[in-house]
């Protein structure tokens, strides 16, 4: 109806409601007033996506979660909230609304203006999948690689340690020539915001959920972004 706020759905491909709440909060802050943000959690599949097998297993459940959510509420656009963008094509085909993955949106933002960029993340087993993500977005010529935390995601449950290890990964990428660094993971949004405050004046830090929300809203109201 006229004047109705835009309705954005963020789908969590991990079967973890805590992560969904985190994604919704991050997306809501990024969207600002005038946008209703709701979340949906995949009903089946991996609890945490840390390897290519889990990424592939999550894909069909993303589309199902989106379709089920659209039966209950109006949805103008969808954000897929896991790095690697599982189920992107399937969800777009099943729903008929704009669908944006946090991975694709973030690498496009990182490469803006011809910048060389890197991805800093906690999931070393997804390095190949992230290379494929960059390739799908046509940006391999600007991608200098994936820089990992010293500890895997499963051992980084302390926020301060997570930031410390991601900061080190960002600095390594910068030393190798990165002009921007993506923090590769939806649940890493808080760490990305901290690193933006610390490093942003000298090294642009890209937060994927924020970039995906901006991309989705631009698809709906191009003049608004």
N, C-alpha and C positions, 0 to 999 in steps of 0.2 A: 504494500500500500504506500501512497505518497508520504514521504517523510520518515518512513521506517528506517531504523538504523541498519547498516550493513551487518550481515551475519557471517562470521568466520568460524570454521570448524578446524581444529587442529587434531589430527589423528596420531595417536601414539602406537607405533607398530610393536612396541614391547608390551607384554601383558603385565604391566605394573602401574597400578592406579596412582601411586605416589609420583611417578614420573609424569603422568598425565596432568596432575594438578600443577606440577612445576611448569610444564609447558604452557598450560592455560594462563598461569600468572604472568609468565614472560611475554606471551603473545598479547595478552590484554594490555600490559604496560606499553608494549611497542605500538599497538593499534591506536591507543588513546581513546578519547571520548567519541561517541557516535558510532562505535563498532561493538557489536555483541560477539564475544568470543566464547565458544563452547569446546569441550574436549570429548574425545571418544577413544577408548582403549580397545586394542585388538583382543577379541575374546579367546583366541587360541594362538599358539606359536611361542617363540622364545620370550622368556622374561627379560633377558638382556641380550642385545645384539652385539656380539663381540667377534664374530667370524663370518666368512662368506656363506656358510651353510645356514646360519641363523638369519642372515640378511635375505637369502632366497626363500627360506621357510616363512618369513613374515609377510612376504609380498601379497599373497592372496587374501590374507586376513585383514589387510589394510582396506582394500576395496569393500569387503563385507562390512567392516566397522563403519565406513563412511555411508554406505547405502542404508544401513540400519539407523544411523543417526539422522539421516535425512527423512526417514519415515516419521520421526518425532518432532522435528523442528525445521524451520526454513534455513537453508544454507546457501550463501552466495558464492563462496570460494572455500577451498580446502588447502590446508598446509599439512604436509607429511612431516612428522616430527622426529624422524630418525635419520642420521647421516647415512648417505648411500641411497636415499630416496626409494626405499622398497615400495612396490605397488603403484608407482607414479602413473604409468601408462594404463594399468588396469583400473585405477580409481577414476581417472579422467574419462575413460570409456564408459564406466558404469554409472557415473553421476551426471555428466554433461555440464559441469561447472568448472571454472578455472581451478587447476590443481598445481600447487607449487611445492617442490621439495626443498627442505632446508639446505641440502647439499648443493644442488644446482644454483639456488639463489645466492648462496654464500660465495661460491667460486666465481660467479659472474661479477659480484660486487668486488671481490678481491682483485680481479683482473681489470677493473675499470680504469680507463686512461692508459692502458697498455702496461700496467704494473706487473712485475714478476712477483709471484706469490707462492706461499707454502701452506701446508695444513699441519697444525699441531694437534695431536690427539693422544688418547690413552689406549686405543685399540689397535695394537700392532698387527693382529691377524687380519685386519681389514685394509692393509696397505694396498694390496692389489685392487680391491674393490674401489678404493678412493681414486686410484689411478684411472680406473674405468670411468668413474663419475666425471673426472676432469676431461677425459677424452670425449665422452658423450656431449659435453658442453663445448667442445671445440677449442679447448684452452691449453692443450699440452705444451704448446710453444712458450707459454708464460709460467708454467708450473715447474718449480724447482724441486719438489718432493714433499714427502710426509715425514714429519719430525715427531718422535715419540717421547712420551714421558718415560722416566727410568723404571717406574712401576706400572704394572698393568691396571686396567680399570677396576678390577675386582679388589685391588688392594689400596685404592685411593678414596677411602671413605672419610678422610679428614680434609676439610675444606682448605685449610692453610697449606697442607702438604700438596694438595692438588694444584693450587695456584703456583706454589714454588716450582713444581716440576714442569708445569706448562710454561711458566716464565723462562725457565732454562731452555726448553724446546724452542720457544720463540726467539730467544737470543741466538741460538745456534742457527736457526733459519736466516735471521738477519745477517749474521756473519757470512753466510753462504750466498748472500745477494738478494734475499727476499725483501720486497718493498711493501708487502702487506702479508699478514698471517691470519688464516682462518682458524678459529678454535673449533675443531671438528667434532661436534656432538651436541644434541639438544640439551641434555642434562648438564652441560658444561657452561650454561649461559651465565650463571653468577660469577664463575671464574673469569669468563670473557669480559664481563663488565669491570671486574677488578683490574684486569690487565689493561683494559682500555684506559682507565684512569691513570695507571702507572706508566704505560708505554705509548699511549696513543699519539702524543705530540711528536714522537720521532718514528714510530712504527705503527701504522694503522692495524688495529685488531678487528677482525670481522666476526660478529656474533651471528650464527646462522638463523636462529629463530626470528630475530629482528629483521634480517634481510628478507626472509621468506614472507613475513607479514607485509613488509613494504611492497614486495613484488606482487603479492596477491591483491592488495588494495589498489595498486596501480593498474592492474588488469581490469578492475571494476570501475575505478574513477581515475582515469589517467591524469587529469589535471590536479588531482589531490596530492600527488607525491612529487 
